[in-house]
Amino acid sequence: MPDLLLEVIALDARDAHAAQEGGADRLELVSDMAADGLTPAVATARRVLAATDLPVRAMLRDSAGFAPWSLDQLRAEAIALRDIGITEFVLGWLTEDGAVDVDTCRAVIAELDGCRFTFHRALDHSADPLAAWKEVVGLGADTVLAAGAGGGVADGLPVLRKLAAMQEADGLAVMAGGGLRADQVPGLRADGVRRFHVGSAVRPQGWDYPVSAAAVATWAALIRA
């Protein structure tokens, strides 16, 4: 079973510093939350790496939704981020019929040269999340970020429980995130979820303001209680 982990969404170096100060275990680095998170700029990633010694997982996503806009661009972005020191990533695409787009995923993963990666919430928007999970196992991800349903954790708790039960056998950790509320954590812990992902929950003033170290500390204490 994976160790307890709190991952915080960071948009810049200020967020990274606050997340580390609050006790986060890992960062998910993205840009443009209006599109639910896209690939960060290389310059931003460089500043974040200088601001923290936490593990940083950089998003590889070039458009809203779960189909790639340009596979060549995604591959180039992966290479550019690796070149400045990013060693962990977040990715995931679906076909038009809602299955995991294995070909696109493999084409981008080939540029990661063995780097660890999370398959993100594309799974929640797939036609069959449990079947998608098995496809992700085959891709070599070590984590799936999931709410269990497109609408968020409140709607997806039954699926999250099923994914948690599959973790050990499949060697793949589920990380709960997507509208995650503090009151849901104890039940998810009891179901076997050990990894948690927060974004707006640690930004009390909204996405136009930075991460709150105090809010991160509250979540860290909750998860480790």
PyMOL commands that set and color helices and strands:
alter all, ss='L'
color gray80, all
select helices_A, chain A and resi 13-22+33-35+42-51+71-83+102-109+121-125+129-139+153-170+182-191+200-202+213-224
alter helices_A, ss='H'
color red, helices_A
select strands_A, chain A and resi 5-10+26-29+56-59+88-91+116-119+143-146+173-176+195-198
alter strands_A, ss='S'
color yellow, strands_A
deselect
rebuild
show_as cartoon
